[in-house]
Amino acid sequence: MKLAQLTSPDLIMLDAVFDDRITAIETLTDKIDQAGKLTDRQIFLDAVLKREEEGPTALGEYLAVPHGKSEAVTEPVFACAFVKDELQWQGLDGDEPVNMIFLLAIPLAEAGSTHMQVLTTLTSSLVDDDFRDQLLAARTQAEVMALFGADEKEAETDAEDASNTADAEPIAAAAMQEQPQDEPHNSKAYPLVLLVGCAIVFLLFAMM
């Protein structure tokens, strides 16, 4: 599974600025809703925020992966934000800084198989230091899509289409809702083995 199959240029935010993690979740939820992947934005948001209450979703290595499993999701998808200034996020050992946020939306009917596959694909890619550095260095959505596995022409076409249809009006601030979970990170030199361990715990919680 390529990450590019689960997102699109209009779901990618570069140099994002958020006041806090709830604002980040709400904004990325709006992105997924505007892309036509939700039948009810509020139901999905409630699922994500509920999951946030159940446990931390920061995985370490400056990465947060909030997520929601809901009947309001029409197909598996994720929106992501690369944060300009580090944002504090709930981790296993308390709040920790993050600069990459991936919000996963999974249909309830696919909460087992697809959810685990998406999480596995995402975490296995992001444990690579070079890959994370390339994502943070990307200056366009097309570059990010290419890193996610889209071919160059496809990435450029999708990014161009997104720029023509997005940003019609300001994103509305949303309510609070359900899901994510992850683990801690305290420095960029955090051992990869710890990130992998956090990802495993995160995946186990996701099955609940």
C-alpha positions as CSV (number, residue, x, y, z in Angstrom):
1,M,0.0,0.0,0.0
2,K,1.4,3.4,-1.0
3,L,0.7,6.3,1.3
4,A,-0.2,8.3,-1.9
5,Q,-3.3,6.1,-2.3
6,L,-4.7,7.3,1.0
7,T,-4.4,11.1,0.6
8,S,-4.3,13.9,-2.0
9,P,-2.6,17.3,-2.3
10,D,-5.6,19.2,-0.9
11,L,-5.2,17.1,2.3
12,I,-1.6,18.2,2.8
13,M,-0.7,21.3,4.8
14,L,2.8,22.9,4.7
15,D,4.2,25.3,7.2
16,A,1.0,24.9,9.2
17,V,0.4,27.0,12.4
18,F,-2.0,25.9,15.1
19,D,-2.8,27.3,18.5
20,D,-3.0,23.8,20.1
21,R,-3.6,20.1,19.2
22,I,-7.4,20.4,19.2
23,T,-7.3,23.2,16.7
24,A,-5.0,21.0,14.6
25,I,-7.4,18.1,14.7
26,E,-10.3,20.3,13.9
27,T,-8.5,21.9,10.9
28,L,-7.4,18.5,9.5
29,T,-10.9,17.2,10.0
30,D,-12.2,20.1,7.9
31,K,-9.8,19.2,5.2
32,I,-11.1,15.6,5.1
33,D,-14.7,16.8,5.2
34,Q,-14.1,19.3,2.3
35,A,-12.5,16.5,0.3
36,G,-15.9,14.7,0.5
37,K,-14.7,11.8,2.7
38,L,-17.1,12.4,5.5
39,T,-20.9,12.1,5.7
40,D,-21.0,13.8,9.0
41,R,-18.1,15.9,10.1
42,Q,-19.2,16.2,13.7
43,I,-19.6,12.5,14.2
44,F,-16.1,11.9,12.9
45,L,-14.6,14.7,15.0
46,D,-16.3,13.3,18.1
47,A,-14.7,9.9,17.4
48,V,-11.2,11.5,17.1
49,L,-11.5,13.5,20.3
50,K,-12.9,10.6,22.2
51,R,-9.9,8.6,21.2
52,E,-7.7,11.5,22.3
53,E,-9.2,11.2,25.7
54,E,-8.4,7.5,25.9
55,G,-4.7,7.8,25.5
56,P,-1.7,9.7,24.0
57,T,-1.3,9.9,20.2
58,A,2.2,11.3,20.0
59,L,4.6,8.5,18.8
60,G,7.9,10.2,19.4
61,E,10.3,11.6,16.8
62,Y,8.1,14.7,16.6
63,L,5.2,12.7,15.2
64,A,1.5,12.7,16.2
65,V,-1.0,10.3,14.7
66,P,-4.5,11.1,15.9
67,H,-7.2,8.9,14.3
68,G,-10.9,8.2,14.2
69,K,-12.9,5.1,13.3
70,S,-16.4,6.1,12.4
71,E,-19.4,5.2,10.2
72,A,-19.2,8.8,9.0
73,V,-16.0,8.0,7.0
74,T,-16.7,6.9,3.4
75,E,-13.2,5.5,2.7
76,P,-9.8,5.3,4.4
77,V,-7.9,8.5,4.1
78,F,-5.5,10.7,6.0
79,A,-4.8,14.5,6.1
80,C,-1.4,15.7,7.3
81,A,0.2,18.9,8.5
82,F,3.9,19.8,8.7
83,V,4.0,22.3,11.4
84,K,6.1,25.5,11.1
85,D,6.6,25.9,14.9
86,E,6.6,22.8,17.1
87,L,3.3,22.0,18.7
88,Q,2.8,20.4,22.1
89,W,1.0,17.1,21.9
90,Q,-0.1,14.5,24.5
91,G,2.5,11.7,24.7
92,L,3.1,8.8,27.0
93,D,5.3,10.8,29.3
94,G,3.3,14.0,29.1
95,D,3.2,16.7,26.5
96,E,5.9,16.6,23.9
97,P,6.7,18.7,20.8
98,V,5.6,17.5,17.3
99,N,6.1,18.9,13.8
100,M,4.3,16.3,11.8
101,I,0.6,15.4,12.3
102,F,-1.2,12.7,10.4
103,L,-5.0,12.5,11.0
104,L,-6.3,9.1,10.0
105,A,-10.0,8.5,9.1
106,I,-11.1,4.9,8.9
107,P,-14.6,3.5,8.1
108,L,-16.0,1.7,11.1
109,A,-16.5,-1.5,9.0
110,E,-12.7,-1.5,8.2
111,A,-11.6,-0.7,11.8
112,G,-9.7,-4.0,12.0
113,S,-8.0,-4.9,8.7
114,T,-7.6,-1.5,6.9
115,H,-7.0,0.5,10.0
116,M,-4.1,-1.8,11.0
117,Q,-2.7,-1.8,7.5
118,V,-2.7,2.0,7.2
119,L,-1.1,2.4,10.6
120,T,1.5,-0.2,9.8
121,T,2.4,1.4,6.5
122,L,2.5,4.9,8.0
123,T,4.6,4.1,11.0
124,S,7.0,1.8,9.1
125,S,7.7,4.7,6.7
126,L,8.1,7.4,9.3
127,V,10.7,5.5,11.4
128,D,13.2,6.4,8.7
129,D,15.1,9.6,9.6
130,D,15.8,10.5,5.9
131,F,12.2,10.1,4.9
132,R,11.0,12.4,7.7
133,D,13.7,14.9,6.9
134,Q,12.6,14.9,3.2
135,L,9.0,15.4,4.2
136,L,9.9,18.4,6.4
137,A,12.0,19.8,3.6
138,A,9.3,19.5,0.9
139,R,8.1,22.9,-0.4
140,T,5.1,21.8,-2.4
141,Q,2.2,19.3,-2.0
142,A,3.5,17.6,-5.2
143,E,6.9,16.9,-3.6
144,V,5.1,15.4,-0.6
145,M,2.9,13.2,-2.8
146,A,6.0,12.0,-4.7
147,L,7.5,11.0,-1.4
148,F,4.3,9.2,-0.5
149,G,4.7,7.1,-3.7
150,A,2.8,9.0,-6.4
151,D,4.6,9.2,-9.7
152,E,5.9,12.7,-10.7
153,K,3.2,13.6,-13.3
154,E,0.4,12.3,-11.1
155,A,1.7,14.3,-8.1
156,E,2.0,17.5,-10.1
157,T,-1.5,17.1,-11.7
158,D,-3.1,16.4,-8.4
159,A,-1.5,19.3,-6.8
160,E,-2.5,21.6,-9.6
161,D,-6.1,20.4,-9.4
162,A,-6.1,20.9,-5.7
163,S,-4.8,24.5,-6.0
164,N,-7.6,25.3,-8.4
165,T,-10.4,24.0,-6.2
166,A,-9.1,24.6,-2.6
167,D,-9.1,27.8,-0.5
168,A,-12.5,29.0,-1.6
169,E,-13.3,30.1,1.9
170,P,-11.7,30.0,5.4
171,I,-11.8,26.8,7.2
172,A,-14.5,26.8,9.9
173,A,-13.4,25.9,13.4
174,A,-15.1,22.7,14.6
175,A,-16.5,20.8,17.5
176,M,-14.7,18.2,19.5
177,Q,-14.6,14.5,18.8
178,E,-13.1,11.0,18.9
179,Q,-10.1,8.8,18.5
180,P,-6.2,8.7,18.2
181,Q,-3.3,7.2,20.1
182,D,0.4,7.0,20.2
183,E,3.5,7.4,22.3
184,P,6.2,9.7,23.5
185,H,9.2,11.5,22.2
186,N,11.5,13.9,23.8
187,S,14.4,14.7,21.4
188,K,15.1,14.3,17.8
189,A,17.8,11.8,18.7
190,Y,15.2,9.5,20.2
191,P,16.3,6.0,19.4
192,L,14.4,4.4,16.5
193,V,13.8,1.3,18.5
194,L,11.7,3.3,20.9
195,L,9.6,4.7,18.1
196,V,9.0,1.2,16.8
197,G,8.0,0.1,20.3
198,C,5.6,3.0,20.6
199,A,4.1,2.2,17.2
200,I,3.5,-1.4,18.3
201,V,1.7,-0.2,21.5
202,F,-0.2,2.3,19.3
203,L,-1.3,-0.4,17.0
204,L,-2.5,-2.6,19.8
205,F,-4.6,0.2,21.3
206,A,-6.0,0.8,17.8
207,M,-7.5,-2.7,17.8
208,M,-9.6,-2.0,20.9
